[in-house]
Amino acid sequence: MKQILHGHIVHAPKLGALEILENGYMLLENGKIAGIAGALPDDWKGCEIIDYSDRIIMQSFCDMHLHAPQYPMLGMGMDLPLLEWLNTYTFKTEARFADVDYAREIYRRLAKELIDNGTTRVCAFSSLHLESTLVLMEEFEKAGICGFVGKVNMDRNGSPELQENTEDSIRDTIKWLDACPKDAHIQPILTPRFTPSCTNELMAALGKLAKERGLYVQSHLSENTSEIEWVRSLHPDCPQYWESYDKYGLFNSHTVMAHCVHSDERERKAIKDHNVVVAHCPDSNINLISGVAPIRQMLNEGIWVTLGSDIAGGAILPMMGVIAEAIRSSKIRRIHSNWTVDFLTVAEGYYLGTTSGAHYFGAGDGFANGDPLHAIVIDDRHYVDTHRLSIRDRFERAIYRAKTDDICAVYSAGRKVK
Ligand SMILES: [Zn+2]
């Protein structure tokens, strides 16, 4: 089936480069992008046109780090640093997901809010519960979300209501992997919570599984200084935090590491050399007083940086808000470097929240030919002065100001889902 979308087309094929087609046309063949043009080519004539005149068609977002079972505590518990925050709020909230009906209700609402805000691809943590993790995958699938979901592994330093023993953790992980549908848009990803949560025995078993089944891995790295000290005491043989994952084969080009706020030059070199993906979570890092990650340095060093909401350490679910936070955080680094370090531009922030994450799911650059369409349509015609503004200005205003209702359509994997 051939369809044409008509509107102002904005996408970010390269870091810092926005491509804008005013009154452009995008040809879709069975939901896949088959071309973009400034004027309607003769051989496209006769196809059904979906008219988004004077609206902005832009790439949808990739949230590369979020905790689905923390959705009920979104926007709460913000007066504590990471380790106290985990023990006081987080573990109690996640423990409720032992109840599958509760999980179904919460995850359905989360999936809807993600799609309504234009997040169509995710790398998400579930809780440690096998059944509820499958429910999360089902609800994401039904809503039209693509990407990865991981059953969390944690066999130490949890809480009485939220911890597995090593044997159960390994057994449930295998049961869960075997229960995941093979051709779904949501696939499993191994998810050791973070080094302090997993015994060496568990890490070794996960490393073995990752290798045997070619699985992707997600976890946390160097978020907070107390956490880094803790890891050092747990792994005196590892000079740095990342080595506590690498030792077990859990630090490679299939790995997403959230935060990396305090990764120094040596750790960043390891991230780069192993082609590990950094999920930068600027709102969470400030809320939990963790720090401001050196994103400009990482980009200069060629590190693969993406963005995550990290709800509920992060209090902003819409990725447009997360992009704006990433830009602000980079400006804080600029201020504290005596203006020697460049901040992120809006075009760069948008690239990190879209194309850079999409690469992890195998997509090309921007709206690339052959890729299933992941897009949102912004209707900003009711804002002031819209008719006077350039598309570039309207795009920027959308990043900083657009509300959920301004996203009038969402496409995920070639299908209209809002
Ligand atoms: Zn996290």
Boltz pocket constraint, residues with backbone or C-beta under 6 A from the ligand:
constraints:
  - pocket:
      binder: B
      contacts: [[A, 65], [A, 67], [A, 220], [A, 258], [A, 310]]
      max_distance: 6.0
